[in-house]
Each structure stands twice: as structure tokens, then as C-alpha cells.
Amino acid sequence: LNSKDAYKSGLETTKNNVNNLANTLGLPIVCGSDTHQFMQISTAKNIFNKASNTVIEIKQELKQGNYSTQFSCDLNARVKSAIIIKKLIKQKIDFHQLVFY
């Protein structure tokens, strides 16, 4: 599950699409991201029932379903903000000339 997909398609639609794919492939559903903007960090996350110290332990917890996925309540605002910031950066706007209040 990815917050940008949830923003674009809607959270329930995204969950349904990912659930269908995961069922077809026999894989667990997890949140993941390749976010490039700090505002988007932790908008979609995996919450494990217990701490794990190794990749092997994490994989075991995933296989056993000992986790849940969680989306932030302000997902849409944070993803939209990240999209705007990325667009501004691509336009090479001089941020020193912008006034923030």
C-alpha cells in the first residue's frame, strides 16, 4: 500500500486493488514508500505487534500476519503538499524569494 496511490485513487479503492493482487499472488499486504518529500513520511506505515531485531524476524512477523497497516488521517493534505513542493522544485523557483507566513 502506498500513500500516493491512496491519494490518487482513494484509500478504499487502493486497499481493494492491493488486496485482490495480494490474494492472487499469495502475499501479505504491507505499506511501502519511496517518498521524496518529508511531508509524506509515515503517511502509510506498518505497525508490528512486537519489536523485531532482524530482517528474518520481520519476515516471520509479516508471514504470520502479526502487524497492521495504518494511514495518517491527514494523508490527502500531506501528499498534496508534497506534490506541490515537488512541482515547485522542478520549476526551479528560487525559494529564497518566496515569503512564508
MOSUL-V257076 format. One record per backbone hydrogen bond with DSSP energy under -0.5 kcal/mol. NH is the residue of the N-H (numbers start at 0). CO is the residue of the C=O. E is the energy in kcal/mol with one decimal. If there is no record, write none. Layout:
((NH | CO | E) (NH | CO | E))
//
This chain:
((5 | 1 | -2.2) (6 | 2 | -2.2) (7 | 3 | -2.4) (8 | 4 | -3.1) (9 | 5 | -1.5) (13 | 9 | -2.4) (14 | 10 | -2.7) (15 | 11 | -2.5) (16 | 12 | -2.6) (17 | 13 | -2.7) (18 | 14 | -2.7) (19 | 15 | -2.4) (20 | 16 | -2.0) (21 | 17 | -3.0) (22 | 18 | -2.5) (23 | 19 | -2.1) (24 | 20 | -2.4) (25 | 21 | -1.6) (26 | 21 | -2.1) (29 | 27 | -0.5) (31 | 0 | -2.7) (39 | 36 | -1.7) (40 | 37 | -1.2) (42 | 39 | -1.8) (44 | 69 | -2.7) (46 | 67 | -3.4) (47 | 45 | -0.6) (48 | 65 | -2.4) (57 | 53 | -2.1) (58 | 54 | -2.8) (59 | 55 | -2.2) (60 | 56 | -2.4) (61 | 57 | -2.4) (62 | 58 | -2.6) (63 | 59 | -2.2) (64 | 60 | -0.6) (64 | 61 | -1.0) (65 | 60 | -2.6) (66 | 64 | -1.1) (67 | 46 | -2.1) (69 | 44 | -2.7) (71 | 42 | -2.3) (74 | 71 | -1.5) (77 | 73 | -2.4) (78 | 74 | -2.9) (79 | 75 | -2.4) (80 | 76 | -2.2) (81 | 77 | -2.1) (82 | 78 | -2.3) (83 | 79 | -2.3) (84 | 80 | -2.6) (85 | 81 | -2.5) (86 | 82 | -2.2) (87 | 83 | -2.4) (88 | 84 | -2.5) (89 | 85 | -2.4) (90 | 86 | -1.7) (91 | 88 | -1.5) (92 | 87 | -1.7) (94 | 92 | -1.0) (96 | 93 | -1.9) (97 | 94 | -0.8) (99 | 97 | -0.5))
//
